Each structure stands twice: as C-alpha cells, then as structure tokens.
C-alpha cells in the first residue's frame, strides 16, 4: 500500500466527519475585479488587531505620520505593531467601539489623512541572502498576523523549531458570500507564490499543499500556473462543504491526519498559513510594505454594487458601505464576517481590521433573523453536522449548568464555533452562543486559578525569605556575641558595659530631678491652700458661735445692723486700698530690687510680710506668701479672742493694728490667689465689725 506522501502526490483527497452545504451566494462578487476605496475623512486604527497584546504606543496626538510608519512598537513576542495606512495627523488616541462581538471599547488612534499618501523610507530585503532571524523580525515589524482566522502572530507560527513535513496554504473560502481570497488568487497569484517561497525558506518543509475549493476554477488555474516552476508545490481541489476551511478539517482533507486533542498542528509536523497571509509576507519582505490594507468582500441585497474592495485598515464600515451603494432598510442588520461565524455590528463606525474579510448588509428576507428559541427535541442533527465529532446536545446542557468539569470532559475546547450545529437545529437554539459564553467562563476560571497559584507561590516565597533572613540574623547575632565575649576576655574586664550602665543611670537621674522638684512644689502649694481653707472654716464657726452666745436687746441689734454693715463696707474698702498699695509697692520693689531681708516700707517692719526677690521662683514665692497669710490670720484670730475675753465694753475702740499685718502678695499673677486674698480681707472686716459692736 502506498504511503501518505505517495497518495498526496497522486492527488488523493480525503474527507472529514459532518459538515453542511449552505447556499454559496458567491456569484455577486466573484466575477468583478477588486475596487480601490477612496480615502475616508477619518481612519480609526485599533492598537490591537490580533490575538495577543497591544504594542507600546510611540506617537502622540498632533504628530504627523507617513504612510507605513509604525504607530506602536512590538515589545512582546505576542505583539505585532500597527502602521499608518496613509500620511496624516494624529487627532486623538481614545477608546472606540471595537470590531468584536462584545463591542467593548478599545484604545484606538484616530488619524486624519492629508491626501498626500506620502510613504516613509522603505528597505526591501533579498530573502535568499537573509538569515531566518532577519526575516522573522521583518515579518513581526510589518505587523503581519493571520488573515484568515483569529489573527495569530505570523512570526510565531513561522519561527517553530520542530521539523515540518507539510506547509499547507489555506485558500478554502467555505463560508457563503466570501470571495476575498478567490479574487486575490485571480489577480496576485505570482506574489502569493513568492510569499510561499519565503515561508519555505523559513520552515524547509517536504511539500507545500495548496487547498482550493472545487467551485473556484479560475483561482485554481492561476495558482497552478504560478506554481508550475516549483517542485513539491501541489495545488489540490477539495469538495465544497462547510467548514472545509477549518484548520483541522483541511489538514484531514489533504493529509488524512488528525490533530490530537489539546495539541497543535506543528506537533504532527504541519504548519498552515492563509493565502492572504502569504501575500502580506511577500509584500513585507520584498517591498517593505507593512500590513496596512486588505481585501474585503462587501455583499448583500441592500447594496447596488456588491464587490471586493481594497480597504485601508481603520476605514469605518460606513465608508465601505457607502462606496458600494448602501440603501439601508428598516431595522437593517450589518454583519462583520460571514453569515455562519460573523456578528452583528452595534454601529457603523466600527473600523476594518486585519481579520476583517467580509461585510454583509442583507435584507430581512435574504438572511432572516433568529427566531425564538425552543426546547431541544433530541433529534441528534447537531451531532451529525459537527465537524469536530462532538456532542453539541450534552455541551448545551453543561453550558447552561456551568459545569466546567463536564465541559472539559466533553472537549468543549475542540469546538471551532463554525455554527453548523445551530444551522441544522430545528429548535432554533443558538448553540454557538452558549459555547462561547461557556468558554469565556472557563478562561476566567483558569485566570483566577492561575492568579491564586501565583499569589500562593509569592506568599510561600515570602515566608521562606523571611525565615531565611531570621536564621541569618540569629547566626549573625551569635557570631557578634561570641566575638564580644572573646574581646572582653582578652581585655580582662567589663569596663565598657559598666560605663554604658553608668551613663544610662546618669541620664535617668538627670531626667527624674526636675520632675521631683516640680512635684514637691505642687505638693507644698496644695497643702498651703488646704490649710487656708481650714482656717477660714474655723473662723466662720467661731464667729457664728459668738453671734449666738452674745446677749442684748433685739432692738439694739437691729439698730446696729446698718452701722455694722457700713463698717464692714468701710473695712472692705480699706482692705482693697491696702491691697492696691501693696501691689504698687511690690511692682516698685520689682523695678528696684533691695537687699534680701529688708522691706520697702519702714512702717510695715513690724508685720509678718515676707519680701521675695524677683529672681526667686514664682511658685515658691506664692507658697511662702500663702503660708505667711495663714500665720497672719491665725495671729489675728488669737488677738480677737484675747480682746473678747478681756471684758472690754468700749464700742468705740479702734480696730486692732493687726489689720496692717496683711501680707503683701502679688495677686495679679494668679486670679485664684487674688480671690483668696479678697475673701480673707472680707472676713477680717466682718470680724472687726463684730468686735466693735460687741
């Protein structure tokens, strides 16, 4: 039995499971040449147009850029840059509606064309004299990503190190309406073959297989003519069946090999590239022409001129439709992509990107909208049509139940989202939408799991680092302690330790001394005030007892009340005058200090006043003054008792001279002391009045 390569050489083509045969509807555009769109007023260029991450922005608002100039820099292996499709000025860099089923806004550069279409300087390469790394860098710097599927970076696919048996060029446009690759092969077959030559220089495959559907005879003839001078380039016509353009399905058609679950085609020695990608590689290497435009099929019964157009990347869909004579209907739908795998656009400002191959503007009769979903009748039509040999019914149940384990068990990841199951479903169940949501949930769970594992690894690494640092500190401290002990033994004493302890004790004693002085002063002041209050209470009790024990006529007592009141007022006035004179004398003494132990007034030498120098502590002076006042009050009380016991009957007897013994204090310094002094003066006045009345 001949081997697989002999069968391939003989032209044998195999088949794959499932598939459907929807109406092709390609006659609207496959007979017309490619048209070139005029420059739009604005170009909306998303910074990420492929699977991977966006490059780093290298231009600013207000910059003028040239055609082909890089707008972002590929600083990551999963990043490819975007370029200016024409010369113009950067108006803004802001979020804009993305060409994605979610329609979420993405960071987009808005470019205003200047109409000059001025190119940057270009440097073509001769790939025969270049090494592989230079070619891979040129492919990445030109911003080339897969143009027939999800947009995987091309330099990663072509930079594999595994040996490659077959390079497959996918020229199968199995989805209805789309004819972009068909027209590209008809008009640029020679350039496509040059791009295949560059891929062969990088991959060195045993054979090149170019798969074209059998309903494209013109494209097949053009490719056969371009490959006639190349050995081991085989153009093969495959049956027209959807989705024969899928990666795994086309591999099975051309080589009878199946890609294992969870593996890549390169793992079985196969690399696949789209025919549009090969054309872009040739332009990038041979002409230094980055990926700034692509062919887009514009079709639908609402268009007066459906055709394939060469559109600059960033061109709004509205400009593309207007160039083809768009006449919208009520509740008009516009679809980006084909009718099987495309999605409805939220608005017409969405731009053309690297993966856009078709824009559909159908009527409601031409492409009816989905009807209301009904219950599954378990007809198994979806399983018969599935090209990946999956069980769509079970996947639907587990998608609704969000059972990720069962979805993995039933190989949800192998679903290519071709929509064949939903196409044949009699219950109008949007199966593909359920699968997309389930895949997104699984990806989110995987990201969360990965984050948790990374956080756990960081936590464990941190704990290990802290433990290691702790052990290192312990070892270091032990070494230092041993070194100090050895040094002390050598020096013969603990002199340094004793000196350190002495210094600490001295600092503590120095800090405690002011606090002790302040505490003693506060304690003395409190005791003085307490003694003063006790003395006042004793005086009050004594006066009350004298008033109760005093005999006499009630009328005389009533007559004497006004006189006593007047005398008390006079005594209070006299006491106030005495305090003012004392304060004035003290201020005069402060201005001209005298020797210690002398008094400013010779008349007061017999009193118990204590003169305090201004240099003394004010707190101690206040305490001494309070003690002096207490002693004076005590002496005054004793004199009054002696006078009352001496049977004196003269009511006109003058007041005792002890009133002049009032201590001179500075009451302006403390309001409390002034109040106490005033109270003492009033008590003295009342006592003098009582003694006179008696």
Secondary structure, 3 states (H helix, E strand, C coil): CCCHHHHHHCCCCCCCCCCECCCCCCCCCCCCCCEECCCCCCEEEECCCCCCCCCEECCCCCCEECECCECEECCCCCCCCCECCCCEEEEEEEEEECCCCCCCEEEEEEEEECCCCCECCCCCCCHHHCCHHHHHHHHHHCCCECCCCCCCEHHHHHCCCCCCCEEEEECCCCCCCCCHHHHHHHHHHHHHHHHHHHHHHHHCCCEEEEEEECCCHHHHHHHHHHCCCCCCEEEEEECCCECCCCHHHHHHHHHCCCCCCCCCHHHHCEEEEEHHHHHHHHHHHHHCCCCCEEEEEEECCCECCCEEEEEECCEEHHHHHHHCCECCCCCCCCEECCCCCCEECCCCCCECCCCCCEEECCCCCCCCCCCCCCCCCCCCHHHHHCCCCCCHHHHHHHHHHCCHHHHHHCCHHHCCCCCHHHHHCCCCCCHHHHHHHHHHHHHHHHHHHHHHHHHHHHHHHHHHHHHHHHHHHHHHHHHHHHHHHHHHHHHCCCHHHHHHHHHHHHHHHHHHHHHHHHHHHHHHHHHHHHHHHHHHHHHHHHHHHHHHHCCCCHHHHHHHHHHHHHHHHHHHHHHHHHHHHHHHHHHHHHHCCCCCCCCCCHHHCCCCCCCCCCCCCHHHHHHHHHHHHHHHHHHHHHHHHHHHHCCCCCCCCCCCHHHHHCCCCCCCCCHHHHHHHHHHHHHHHHHHHHHHHC
